[in-house]
Amino acid sequence: MRFADPGLLLLLAVLPLLFVAYLLRRSSSWMQFSSVRYVKGLAPSLRVVTRHIVFVLRCGAIGLLVLGFARPQKGIEHTKVTTEGIDIELVIDISGSMRARDFQIGGRGRDRLYVVKQAVKRFIRNRQSDRIGLVVFSRYPYTQCPLTLDYGVLLNLLDKAEIGMIEDGTAIGTAIGTATARLKDSEAKSKVIILLTDGVDNASKIDPETAAQAAKALGIRIYTIGAGSKGKVPYPFTDMLGREVLRTVEIKIDDERLTRIAEITDGKYFRATDTESLEKIYDEIDRMEKTTATVEKYSEYRELFPYFVVPALALILLETVLAGTVYRKIP
């Protein structure tokens, strides 16, 4: 709320002067009577009690007119955000080895895929104006969600990604190729693939390094994450009675190849051996790949003077009518 011409508000100083002038004029008015003893006990009429209303209406009209002429305005602030978005493809391994339970949340053992989903959800919620897609893979890659700004749909489809929905295996190179194909026509300033796996490539139709070279040629940067503890880890099996039992197995991760893939595209390789380190990795990538935003603020003002001038004119009209009828003065 503001006044476009605040200097005119100084005219409100006229009101106290009018009040003083009104009092002085009334004190100088008199009429001589021989005696008032016969009317002292009479109660004043309503007209006498409300005799000052004409003056009050006049002052109110003047005050409203001054406020109206000062042009009161109500401002509405708008924010215009211009972003240079990033297109991100999340590539997640859902092969059988992701069932290993070497991660913990709240002191309870959880399989790798469950913990990865929680970290990825946190990463998605931290983004604001970037298109994000999801590719899951085992023996074959599958586009679970195309690039989208609808994070609600993306999170829902992430929840539905499960181990066993694709034939088992680990096709890292083919998964990179699929994610690259999803980004090749992107006009975003920055294009990123975040690939997470816990195994060794054993089913790709494309060599992972060759796929990385293709991604680099298209201006795509790849961050790779190796998820899983080193050495033997607990893995669930079903015994002859149908019960789930945990046995220790060794799952190898090709750290060297994942490092080369990242280095080819000027990315970075991360190793996550527990829940906390996995979350920190996604947080670090989130900081490294921030969207550039330009914020412009401007205000629009709506004129409010009719809300003051119209009532003022109504008061002037009422004052004129009352002064010429009910409160008419005899010269």
C-alpha positions as CSV (number, residue, x, y, z in Angstrom):
1,M,0.0,0.0,0.0
2,R,1.4,3.4,-1.0
3,F,0.4,6.9,-2.0
4,A,1.6,8.1,-5.5
5,D,1.4,11.8,-4.4
6,P,2.1,11.7,-0.6
7,G,2.8,15.5,-0.5
8,L,-1.0,16.1,-0.9
9,L,-1.5,14.5,2.5
10,L,-0.3,17.7,4.1
11,L,-3.7,19.2,3.2
12,L,-5.1,17.0,6.1
13,A,-3.7,19.8,8.3
14,V,-6.7,21.8,7.2
15,L,-9.0,19.7,9.3
16,P,-7.7,20.8,12.8
17,L,-8.0,24.4,11.6
18,L,-11.6,23.9,10.5
19,F,-12.3,22.4,13.9
20,V,-10.9,25.4,15.7
21,A,-12.7,27.8,13.4
22,Y,-16.0,25.9,14.0
23,L,-15.6,26.2,17.8
24,L,-14.8,29.9,17.7
25,R,-17.7,30.7,15.5
26,R,-20.1,28.8,17.8
27,S,-18.8,30.6,20.9
28,S,-19.4,34.0,19.2
29,S,-23.0,33.2,18.3
30,W,-25.6,34.4,20.9
31,M,-29.1,35.5,21.3
32,Q,-30.6,37.5,24.2
33,F,-33.6,36.2,26.2
34,S,-35.3,38.0,29.1
35,S,-35.3,34.7,31.0
36,V,-34.5,31.0,30.4
37,R,-35.9,29.7,33.7
38,Y,-38.9,28.1,32.0
39,V,-36.9,26.0,29.5
40,K,-34.0,24.8,31.8
41,G,-35.8,21.6,32.6
42,L,-36.6,20.6,29.1
43,A,-34.6,17.7,27.5
44,P,-32.8,18.6,24.3
45,S,-34.3,17.4,21.1
46,L,-32.6,14.9,18.7
47,R,-32.0,17.7,16.3
48,V,-30.1,19.6,19.0
49,V,-28.1,16.6,20.1
50,T,-27.0,15.8,16.5
51,R,-26.5,19.4,15.4
52,H,-22.8,18.9,14.8
53,I,-23.3,16.1,12.2
54,V,-23.2,18.5,9.3
55,F,-19.8,19.7,10.3
56,V,-18.6,16.1,10.8
57,L,-19.8,15.1,7.4
58,R,-18.0,18.1,5.9
59,C,-14.7,17.2,7.6
60,G,-15.1,13.5,6.6
61,A,-15.7,14.5,3.0
62,I,-12.6,16.8,3.0
63,G,-10.4,14.1,4.6
64,L,-11.5,11.4,2.0
65,L,-11.0,13.8,-0.9
66,V,-7.5,14.6,0.3
67,L,-6.7,10.8,0.6
68,G,-8.2,10.2,-2.8
69,F,-6.2,13.0,-4.5
70,A,-3.0,11.6,-2.9
71,R,-3.7,8.5,-5.1
72,P,-3.6,5.5,-2.8
73,Q,-2.3,2.4,-4.6
74,K,-2.2,-1.3,-3.7
75,G,0.9,-3.1,-4.9
76,I,1.2,-6.7,-6.1
77,E,4.7,-8.0,-6.3
78,H,5.6,-10.4,-9.0
79,T,8.7,-12.5,-9.4
80,K,10.0,-13.7,-12.7
81,V,12.5,-16.5,-12.6
82,T,14.5,-17.3,-15.7
83,T,16.3,-20.6,-15.5
84,E,19.0,-22.4,-17.5
85,G,17.7,-25.9,-16.9
86,I,19.7,-29.1,-16.7
87,D,18.5,-32.4,-18.2
88,I,19.4,-35.3,-16.0
89,E,19.0,-39.1,-16.7
90,L,19.1,-41.2,-13.6
91,V,20.4,-44.7,-14.6
92,I,19.9,-47.3,-11.9
93,D,21.0,-51.0,-11.7
94,I,18.1,-53.3,-10.8
95,S,19.9,-56.6,-11.3
96,G,19.7,-59.4,-8.8
97,S,22.9,-58.3,-7.0
98,M,20.9,-55.2,-5.7
99,R,19.2,-57.6,-3.3
100,A,22.3,-57.7,-1.1
101,R,21.6,-56.3,2.4
102,D,24.8,-54.6,3.3
103,F,23.1,-51.2,3.8
104,Q,21.2,-50.1,6.9
105,I,18.5,-47.5,7.7
106,G,17.7,-46.9,11.3
107,G,19.8,-49.9,12.4
108,R,17.8,-52.2,10.2
109,G,19.4,-54.0,7.2
110,R,18.0,-53.0,3.9
111,D,18.7,-54.2,0.3
112,R,20.7,-51.9,-1.9
113,L,17.9,-51.0,-4.2
114,Y,15.7,-49.8,-1.4
115,V,18.4,-47.5,0.0
116,V,19.3,-46.2,-3.5
117,K,15.6,-45.3,-4.0
118,Q,15.6,-43.3,-0.8
119,A,18.8,-41.4,-1.8
120,V,17.5,-40.7,-5.3
121,K,14.1,-39.5,-4.0
122,R,16.0,-37.0,-1.8
123,F,18.0,-35.9,-4.9
124,I,14.9,-35.4,-7.0
125,R,13.1,-33.3,-4.3
126,N,16.1,-31.0,-4.1
127,R,15.8,-30.1,-7.8
128,Q,13.4,-27.4,-8.9
129,S,13.4,-26.6,-12.6
130,D,15.4,-29.4,-14.2
131,R,14.0,-32.2,-16.4
132,I,14.8,-35.6,-15.0
133,G,14.4,-39.0,-16.6
134,L,14.8,-42.5,-15.2
135,V,16.4,-45.5,-16.9
136,V,16.6,-48.8,-15.1
137,F,18.7,-51.8,-16.3
138,S,19.8,-55.3,-15.7
139,R,20.4,-57.4,-18.8
140,Y,18.5,-54.8,-20.8
141,P,17.9,-51.1,-20.2
142,Y,14.3,-49.8,-19.8
143,T,13.1,-46.2,-19.9
144,Q,11.1,-46.1,-16.7
145,C,10.3,-42.4,-17.1
146,P,11.1,-40.0,-19.9
147,L,12.5,-36.5,-19.1
148,T,9.9,-34.7,-17.1
149,L,9.3,-31.8,-14.8
150,D,6.5,-33.7,-13.1
151,Y,8.5,-35.0,-10.1
152,G,5.4,-36.6,-8.6
153,V,5.1,-38.9,-11.6
154,L,8.8,-39.5,-11.6
155,L,8.8,-40.5,-7.9
156,N,5.9,-42.8,-8.4
157,L,7.6,-44.6,-11.3
158,L,10.8,-44.8,-9.2
159,D,8.8,-46.7,-6.5
160,K,7.6,-49.1,-9.1
161,A,11.0,-50.1,-10.3
162,E,11.7,-53.6,-8.9
163,I,14.4,-56.3,-9.1
164,G,13.2,-59.0,-11.5
165,M,11.1,-56.8,-13.8
166,I,13.9,-57.3,-16.4
167,E,15.9,-60.4,-17.1
168,D,19.0,-60.6,-14.8
169,G,22.4,-59.4,-15.9
170,T,24.4,-56.1,-15.9
171,A,24.5,-54.1,-19.2
172,I,26.3,-50.9,-18.2
173,G,27.3,-49.9,-21.7
174,T,23.8,-50.4,-23.2
175,A,22.2,-48.5,-20.3
176,I,24.6,-45.6,-21.0
177,G,23.6,-45.8,-24.7
178,T,19.9,-45.6,-23.9
179,A,20.3,-42.7,-21.5
180,T,22.5,-40.9,-24.2
181,A,19.7,-41.4,-26.8
182,R,17.2,-39.8,-24.4
183,L,19.5,-36.7,-24.1
184,K,20.9,-36.4,-27.6
185,D,18.1,-34.0,-28.8
186,S,18.1,-32.0,-25.6
187,E,18.7,-28.2,-25.9
188,A,19.5,-27.9,-22.2
189,K,22.7,-26.0,-21.3
190,S,23.9,-29.0,-19.3
191,K,23.2,-32.7,-19.9
192,V,24.0,-35.2,-17.2
193,I,23.9,-39.0,-16.7
194,I,24.1,-40.3,-13.1
195,L,24.7,-44.0,-13.3
196,L,24.6,-46.3,-10.3
197,T,25.6,-50.0,-10.4
198,D,26.9,-52.6,-8.0
199,G,28.3,-55.0,-10.5
200,V,30.5,-55.7,-13.5
201,D,29.3,-55.3,-17.1
202,N,28.5,-58.7,-18.5
203,A,25.6,-58.2,-20.9
204,S,26.2,-55.1,-22.9
205,K,25.9,-54.9,-26.7
206,I,28.0,-51.7,-26.5
207,D,31.3,-51.4,-24.8
208,P,30.9,-49.0,-21.8
209,E,33.9,-46.9,-22.8
210,T,32.6,-46.6,-26.4
211,A,29.2,-45.5,-25.0
212,A,30.9,-42.9,-22.8
213,Q,32.8,-41.6,-25.9
214,A,29.5,-41.2,-27.7
215,A,28.0,-39.3,-24.7
216,K,31.0,-37.0,-24.6
217,A,30.6,-36.2,-28.3
218,L,27.1,-35.0,-27.5
219,G,28.2,-32.9,-24.6
220,I,26.9,-35.2,-21.9
221,R,28.7,-35.6,-18.6
222,I,28.5,-38.9,-16.7
223,Y,28.8,-39.4,-12.9
224,T,29.2,-43.0,-11.9
225,I,28.5,-44.5,-8.5
226,G,29.6,-47.9,-7.3
227,A,27.2,-49.1,-4.6
228,G,28.0,-51.8,-2.1
229,S,30.4,-52.9,0.6
230,K,33.7,-54.3,-0.3
231,G,34.2,-58.0,0.3
232,K,31.5,-60.5,1.3
233,V,28.0,-59.2,1.9
234,P,24.7,-60.8,3.3
235,Y,22.4,-61.9,0.5
236,P,18.9,-63.4,0.9
237,F,18.2,-67.0,-0.3
238,T,15.1,-69.2,-0.1
239,D,15.7,-72.6,1.6
240,M,13.9,-75.8,0.9
241,L,11.1,-74.9,3.3
242,G,10.4,-71.6,1.6
243,R,12.0,-69.5,4.3
244,E,14.3,-66.6,3.6
245,V,17.8,-67.0,4.9
246,L,20.9,-64.8,4.6
247,R,24.2,-66.1,3.4
248,T,27.4,-64.2,2.7
249,V,28.4,-63.8,-0.9
250,E,31.0,-61.7,-2.7
251,I,29.8,-59.2,-5.3
252,K,32.5,-57.5,-7.4
253,I,32.3,-53.9,-8.6
254,D,34.4,-52.8,-11.5
255,D,35.8,-49.6,-10.0
256,E,38.4,-49.1,-12.7
257,R,35.9,-49.2,-15.5
258,L,33.4,-47.0,-13.8
259,T,36.3,-44.5,-13.1
260,R,37.2,-44.5,-16.8
261,I,33.6,-43.9,-17.9
262,A,33.4,-40.9,-15.7
263,E,36.8,-39.5,-16.7
264,I,36.1,-39.8,-20.4
265,T,33.1,-37.4,-20.0
266,D,34.9,-35.1,-17.5
267,G,32.6,-36.5,-14.8
268,K,33.5,-38.2,-11.5
269,Y,33.4,-41.7,-10.0
270,F,32.0,-42.2,-6.4
271,R,32.1,-45.2,-4.2
272,A,29.2,-45.7,-1.7
273,T,29.8,-48.4,0.9
274,D,27.0,-47.4,3.3
275,T,23.8,-45.4,3.4
276,E,25.4,-42.2,4.7
277,S,28.1,-42.2,2.0
278,L,25.5,-42.8,-0.7
279,E,23.4,-39.9,0.4
280,K,26.4,-37.6,0.6
281,I,27.3,-38.6,-3.0
282,Y,23.9,-37.6,-4.4
283,D,24.1,-34.4,-2.3
284,E,27.6,-33.6,-3.8
285,I,26.3,-34.2,-7.3
286,D,23.4,-32.0,-6.5
287,R,25.8,-29.1,-5.5
288,M,28.0,-29.7,-8.6
289,E,25.1,-29.6,-11.0
290,K,23.1,-26.5,-10.0
291,T,20.7,-24.7,-12.2
292,T,21.5,-21.1,-13.1
293,A,18.6,-18.8,-12.2
294,T,18.0,-15.1,-12.8
295,V,15.3,-13.6,-10.5
296,E,13.6,-10.4,-11.5
297,K,11.1,-8.7,-9.2
298,Y,8.6,-6.1,-10.2
299,S,5.4,-4.6,-8.8
300,E,2.0,-3.7,-10.2
301,Y,-0.1,-1.1,-8.5
302,R,-3.9,-0.7,-8.6
303,E,-5.4,2.7,-8.1
304,L,-7.7,2.9,-5.0
305,F,-8.7,6.6,-5.2
306,P,-12.4,5.7,-6.2
307,Y,-12.8,4.0,-2.9
308,F,-12.1,7.4,-1.2
309,V,-13.5,9.9,-3.7
310,V,-16.9,8.3,-4.2
311,P,-17.7,8.1,-0.4
312,A,-16.5,11.7,-0.2
313,L,-19.0,12.8,-2.8
314,A,-21.7,10.9,-1.0
315,L,-20.9,12.7,2.2
316,I,-21.0,16.1,0.5
317,L,-24.4,15.3,-1.0
318,L,-25.7,14.1,2.4
319,E,-24.3,17.2,4.1
320,T,-26.0,19.5,1.5
321,V,-29.4,17.7,1.9
322,L,-29.3,17.8,5.7
323,A,-28.0,21.4,5.9
324,G,-30.9,22.5,3.6
325,T,-33.6,20.5,5.5
326,V,-33.3,19.1,9.0
327,Y,-30.4,21.3,10.1
328,R,-31.4,24.4,8.1
329,K,-30.3,27.6,9.9
330,I,-32.4,30.7,10.1
331,P,-30.4,33.7,9.1
